[in-house]
Amino acid sequence: MTTEPRIPDDTQQRSNEPAPERWVRTPPIDIFETEQGLVLRADLPGVPADGLELQVQDNRLTLLGRVASPVPDNAELIHAEYHSGDFFRSFILSDDVDHERISAKLTNGVLEVLLPRIPRSLPRRISIQTQ
Amino acid sequence: MPVFRWGNPLEALPDLEREMDRWLKSVEVAFEGLRLGRPFPALNVFVVEDAYLITAELPGCEVSNLDIEVADGALTLRGNRSPQKDVPADRFRRSERMSGDWERSVTLPERIDEQGIQAELTNGLLRVRFPKLPATAPRQIKLNESPSSPV
């Protein structure tokens, strides 16, 4: 019998870490299943590799992406359709995610996190000794 | 307790119809999310001393699937986002990221140097720079005296 891996619970907590004057956004994500486990993709436009902090603590996966401003400081905003700002989101991982093997890559502003399942242990035969 | 139902044997049809409607609506939302609602991509426009800057967030966009065009005083951005094409739909647990074709046109300010426009795409963030044309000295326009005005 197979048990469904739990969907990582998304708590969407706001981080206390970034300075309060910075705008913090919740990035949109996709989560899908593969043979090996779960894959999470998040849109983090403008986040360079060194601006990304990905942390697993206990059962919580936290992502924080810091956006480097694409314009010089003296640029004056004359028309705004979106808020630029850092990205933050956290997830509760299910127990069958192998925390040690979590890996991630960031390509063109899209983060991909691989959450492999803990390999199911094979049935083990227990030998019975007769006395 | 009725063992079988009298009436229209096709009465299950409206149910089916409703089900189809619901399904189609969800498809529509998924597909048209980009077109309806807010224009995509959202743009911010900045001005610096010698140029205008436009920024847009295009996560997952590569230079090869982005078109930028300037014609008749308008800037057109065009692209395609299909970040999930490699994943069968039934594998998704959650799907919030948008996908599909998109196109957006904006009118440019008049006094810019169209030859000097530069665009760069870094980490899914597009930045287009439009240099302002240098200010020209005011030019006096000579009035011609008309020989006689028609009566």
Chai-1 contact restraints between the chains, C-beta under 6 A:
chainA,res_idxA,chainB,res_idxB,connection_type,confidence,min_distance_angstrom,max_distance_angstrom,comment,restraint_id
A,I7,B,R93,contact,1.0,0.0,6.0,A-B,restraint_1
A,P28,B,E96,contact,1.0,0.0,6.0,A-B,restraint_2
A,P28,B,R97,contact,1.0,0.0,6.0,A-B,restraint_3
A,I29,B,E96,contact,1.0,0.0,6.0,A-B,restraint_4
A,D30,B,S95,contact,1.0,0.0,6.0,A-B,restraint_5
A,D30,B,R97,contact,1.0,0.0,6.0,A-B,restraint_6
A,I31,B,R93,contact,1.0,0.0,6.0,A-B,restraint_7
A,I31,B,R94,contact,1.0,0.0,6.0,A-B,restraint_8
A,F32,B,V87,contact,1.0,0.0,6.0,A-B,restraint_9
A,F32,B,R91,contact,1.0,0.0,6.0,A-B,restraint_10
A,F32,B,F92,contact,1.0,0.0,6.0,A-B,restraint_11
A,E33,B,R91,contact,1.0,0.0,6.0,A-B,restraint_12
A,D43,B,P59,contact,1.0,0.0,6.0,A-B,restraint_13
A,D43,B,R97,contact,1.0,0.0,6.0,A-B,restraint_14
A,P45,B,E57,contact,1.0,0.0,6.0,A-B,restraint_15
A,P45,B,P59,contact,1.0,0.0,6.0,A-B,restraint_16
A,P45,B,G124,contact,1.0,0.0,6.0,A-B,restraint_17
A,P45,B,L125,contact,1.0,0.0,6.0,A-B,restraint_18
A,G46,B,N123,contact,1.0,0.0,6.0,A-B,restraint_19
A,G46,B,L125,contact,1.0,0.0,6.0,A-B,restraint_20
A,V47,B,N123,contact,1.0,0.0,6.0,A-B,restraint_21
A,P48,B,N123,contact,1.0,0.0,6.0,A-B,restraint_22
A,P70,B,T55,contact,1.0,0.0,6.0,A-B,restraint_23
A,P70,B,L125,contact,1.0,0.0,6.0,A-B,restraint_24
A,P70,B,R127,contact,1.0,0.0,6.0,A-B,restraint_25
A,V71,B,F46,contact,1.0,0.0,6.0,A-B,restraint_26
A,V71,B,L53,contact,1.0,0.0,6.0,A-B,restraint_27
A,A75,B,F46,contact,1.0,0.0,6.0,A-B,restraint_28
A,A75,B,V48,contact,1.0,0.0,6.0,A-B,restraint_29
A,E76,B,V47,contact,1.0,0.0,6.0,A-B,restraint_30
A,L77,B,F46,contact,1.0,0.0,6.0,A-B,restraint_31
A,I78,B,V45,contact,1.0,0.0,6.0,A-B,restraint_32
A,I78,B,V47,contact,1.0,0.0,6.0,A-B,restraint_33
A,H79,B,V45,contact,1.0,0.0,6.0,A-B,restraint_34
A,A80,B,N44,contact,1.0,0.0,6.0,A-B,restraint_35
A,E81,B,A42,contact,1.0,0.0,6.0,A-B,restraint_36
A,E81,B,L43,contact,1.0,0.0,6.0,A-B,restraint_37
A,Y82,B,A42,contact,1.0,0.0,6.0,A-B,restraint_38
A,N108,B,G60,contact,1.0,0.0,6.0,A-B,restraint_39
A,N108,B,G124,contact,1.0,0.0,6.0,A-B,restraint_40
A,G109,B,P59,contact,1.0,0.0,6.0,A-B,restraint_41
A,G109,B,N123,contact,1.0,0.0,6.0,A-B,restraint_42
A,G109,B,G124,contact,1.0,0.0,6.0,A-B,restraint_43
A,V110,B,P59,contact,1.0,0.0,6.0,A-B,restraint_44
A,V110,B,G60,contact,1.0,0.0,6.0,A-B,restraint_45
